[in-house]
Amino acid sequence: MKPTLLYVDDDELNLATFEHVFRENFNIKKCKTISELLTEMDRTPHDGLLLDVHLESGKSFDSFQEIVKRSSFCGCPLFFISTDASDLNRLKSYELGALDFLPRLISKDETLSRIQSRINFFNQQRTIFYLEKLRLDVSKVKVLLHDEDVSVTLTEFKILSLLVKNYPRRVSLTDVAQNVWDKDSISEATLYTHVSNLNAKLQKWMFEISTQKVEGMGLVSRN
């Protein structure tokens, strides 16, 4: 599955050009303002953020802390991009904490390599996952929904983590059994008991867990 990159730029040509060049490599979500980016962060699981330096007269730099302090920020790589590759912009990007600064004039291959390598490394070490107000902290085995703790068992946490990581794809019941119980299969009664308990604990979430023999397990909207 392609990594998801949220790209914010108020220049339509920049957005269209980047999407055209890199659509085979990334699932690109385009935003025109910081406000749109924050909304997309809350709504869409993502692997990286790309911000144009000159967005809204330099608002990208000013909004950096607001972005990284948002509960939906998962610690993913954050990149700044600009046609102005001056030392001032480079140093400001790194001082704020961006992982890289990308001049627009570098080649497609170099841009792709720099973004992909940092996203791949992040995903290998990743401990935080976020989906529509639900935050999973793998290192602490902790679940937050609307910033409130949700008490779950270890088995329930494994199920939920597997589904969030794979959203919107469904996971076969064989894969669920192997990843959660380390078995090739699990009884329907056991499976449905855990799913029922999880759905009850997550009633305030916009998703519920759906289980079907053929299609497998996945997250579906409650609406």
MARKESE-460314 format. One line per field, with one value per residue (C-alpha): residue number from 1; residue in three letters; y, x, z. Coordinates in steps of 0.5 Angstrom, whole numbers, plus 2048, in hexadecimal, padded with zeros to 3 digits. Last residue first. Layout:
BEGIN
num = c(NUM:...)
residuo = c(ALA:...)
Y = c(Y:...)
X = c(X:...)
Z = c(Z:...)
//
This chain:
BEGIN
num = c(223:222:221:220:219:218:217:216:215:214:213:212:211:210:209:208:207:206:205:204:203:202:201:200:199:198:197:196:195:194:193:192:191:190:189:188:187:186:185:184:183:182:181:180:179:178:177:176:175:174:173:172:171:170:169:168:167:166:165:164:163:162:161:160:159:158:157:156:155:154:153:152:151:150:149:148:147:146:145:144:143:142:141:140:139:138:137:136:135:134:133:132:131:130:129:128:127:126:125:124:123:122:121:120:119:118:117:116:115:114:113:112:111:110:109:108:107:106:105:104:103:102:101:100:99:98:97:96:95:94:93:92:91:90:89:88:87:86:85:84:83:82:81:80:79:78:77:76:75:74:73:72:71:70:69:68:67:66:65:64:63:62:61:60:59:58:57:56:55:54:53:52:51:50:49:48:47:46:45:44:43:42:41:40:39:38:37:36:35:34:33:32:31:30:29:28:27:26:25:24:23:22:21:20:19:18:17:16:15:14:13:12:11:10:9:8:7:6:5:4:3:2:1)
residuo = c(ASN:ARG:SER:VAL:LEU:GLY:MET:GLY:GLU:VAL:LYS:GLN:THR:SER:ILE:GLU:PHE:MET:TRP:LYS:GLN:LEU:LYS:ALA:ASN:LEU:ASN:SER:VAL:HIS:THR:TYR:LEU:THR:ALA:GLU:SER:ILE:SER:ASP:LYS:ASP:TRP:VAL:ASN:GLN:ALA:VAL:ASP:THR:LEU:SER:VAL:ARG:ARG:PRO:TYR:ASN:LYS:VAL:LEU:LEU:SER:LEU:ILE:LYS:PHE:GLU:THR:LEU:THR:VAL:SER:VAL:ASP:GLU:ASP:HIS:LEU:LEU:VAL:LYS:VAL:LYS:SER:VAL:ASP:LEU:ARG:LEU:LYS:GLU:LEU:TYR:PHE:ILE:THR:ARG:GLN:GLN:ASN:PHE:PHE:ASN:ILE:ARG:SER:GLN:ILE:ARG:SER:LEU:THR:GLU:ASP:LYS:SER:ILE:LEU:ARG:PRO:LEU:PHE:ASP:LEU:ALA:GLY:LEU:GLU:TYR:SER:LYS:LEU:ARG:ASN:LEU:ASP:SER:ALA:ASP:THR:SER:ILE:PHE:PHE:LEU:PRO:CYS:GLY:CYS:PHE:SER:SER:ARG:LYS:VAL:ILE:GLU:GLN:PHE:SER:ASP:PHE:SER:LYS:GLY:SER:GLU:LEU:HIS:VAL:ASP:LEU:LEU:LEU:GLY:ASP:HIS:PRO:THR:ARG:ASP:MET:GLU:THR:LEU:LEU:GLU:SER:ILE:THR:LYS:CYS:LYS:LYS:ILE:ASN:PHE:ASN:GLU:ARG:PHE:VAL:HIS:GLU:PHE:THR:ALA:LEU:ASN:LEU:GLU:ASP:ASP:ASP:VAL:TYR:LEU:LEU:THR:PRO:LYS:MET)
Y = c(80C:807:808:801:7FE:7F8:7F0:7EB:7EB:7E4:7E2:7E9:7EE:7F5:7F9:800:807:80E:80D:80E:807:805:801:7FD:7FC:7F9:7F4:7F2:7F1:7ED:7E8:7E8:7E5:7E0:7DD:7DD:7D8:7DA:7D8:7D7:7D9:7DF:7E2:7E9:7E9:7E2:7E2:7E8:7E6:7E0:7E4:7E8:7F0:7F5:7FB:802:802:7FD:800:802:7FA:7F7:7FC:7FB:7F3:7F4:7F9:7F4:7EE:7F3:7F4:7FB:801:807:80E:814:819:818:811:80F:808:806:800:804:803:802:809:809:80F:80F:816:814:80F:810:80B:80C:807:808:805:802:807:80C:809:808:80F:812:80E:80F:817:817:812:816:81C:81A:816:81C:820:826:82D:82D:82D:828:82A:823:821:827:829:830:831:82D:831:838:835:834:83A:83F:83B:83C:837:83B:837:834:82D:82C:825:821:81A:817:818:816:81D:81B:81E:825:827:826:82A:830:830:831:836:83C:838:837:83E:840:845:840:83A:83D:837:832:82C:825:820:819:812:813:810:815:819:81D:81E:821:826:828:829:82D:832:832:834:831:82A:824:81D:819:811:811:80D:80D:814:817:81B:81D:81E:823:826:827:82A:82F:831:832:837:837:831:82C:824:81F:818:811:80C:807:800)
X = c(7D0:7D5:7DA:7DE:7E5:7E7:7E7:7E6:7E3:7E1:7DF:7DD:7DF:7DD:7E0:7DD:7DF:7DD:7DF:7DB:7D9:7E0:7DF:7D9:7DD:7E3:7DE:7DB:7E1:7E4:7DE:7DD:7E4:7E4:7DD:7E0:7E5:7EC:7F1:7F8:7FA:7FF:7F9:7F9:7FD:7FC:7F4:7F3:7F7:7F2:7EC:7EE:7F0:7EC:7EF:7ED:7F1:7F6:7FA:7F3:7F1:7F7:7F7:7F0:7F1:7F8:7F5:7EF:7F4:7F7:7F1:7EE:7EC:7EB:7EE:7EB:7EF:7E9:7EA:7F1:7F4:7FA:7FF:804:809:803:800:7F9:7F5:7EE:7EB:7EA:7F0:7F7:7FD:803:809:80C:814:813:80E:813:819:814:812:819:81B:815:816:81D:81D:817:81A:820:81D:819:81F:820:81D:818:81C:81A:81C:81C:81A:817:818:817:81F:81F:81A:81D:824:822:81D:823:828:824:821:81B:817:814:813:812:812:80F:810:80B:80B:803:800:7F9:7F9:7FC:802:806:801:800:808:809:804:809:80D:808:805:80A:806:800:804:80B:80F:80A:809:809:807:808:805:7FE:7F8:7F2:7ED:7F0:7F6:7F2:7EE:7F5:7F7:7F1:7F2:7F9:7F7:7F6:7F6:7F8:7F8:7FD:7FD:804:809:805:802:809:809:802:801:807:805:7FD:7FF:805:800:7FA:7FF:7FC:800:7FF:801:7FF:803:800:804:803:800)
Z = c(813:818:813:811:814:812:813:80D:807:807:80E:80F:815:816:81B:81C:81A:81C:823:829:82A:82A:831:82E:827:82B:82F:829:825:82B:82B:824:823:829:827:820:822:820:81A:818:81F:821:825:823:81C:81A:81C:819:812:812:813:80D:80E:80B:807:80A:80E:80F:815:818:818:81A:820:822:822:826:82B:82C:82E:833:836:835:83A:836:838:836:830:82C:82C:82F:82F:833:832:834:82E:829:82B:827:826:824:822:81B:81A:81D:81E:823:823:81D:81C:816:813:815:811:80B:80B:80C:806:802:802:801:7FB:7F8:7F8:7F5:7F0:7EE:7ED:7F1:7EF:7F4:7FA:7FF:807:80B:812:814:81C:81C:81B:815:812:814:812:80B:80A:80C:808:802:7FE:7FB:7F6:7FD:800:808:80A:810:812:816:81E:81E:81D:81F:826:823:826:820:81B:820:821:81A:819:818:814:80F:80F:80B:807:807:804:803:806:802:807:806:80C:80C:80E:80E:811:80F:812:818:813:80E:813:815:80D:80B:811:80F:808:801:802:7FD:800:7FC:7FC:7FA:7F5:7EF:7F0:7F1:7EA:7E9:7F1:7F1:7EB:7ED:7F4:7F1:7EC:7F1:7F5:7FC:7FE:804:802:806:804:805:804:7FE:800)
//
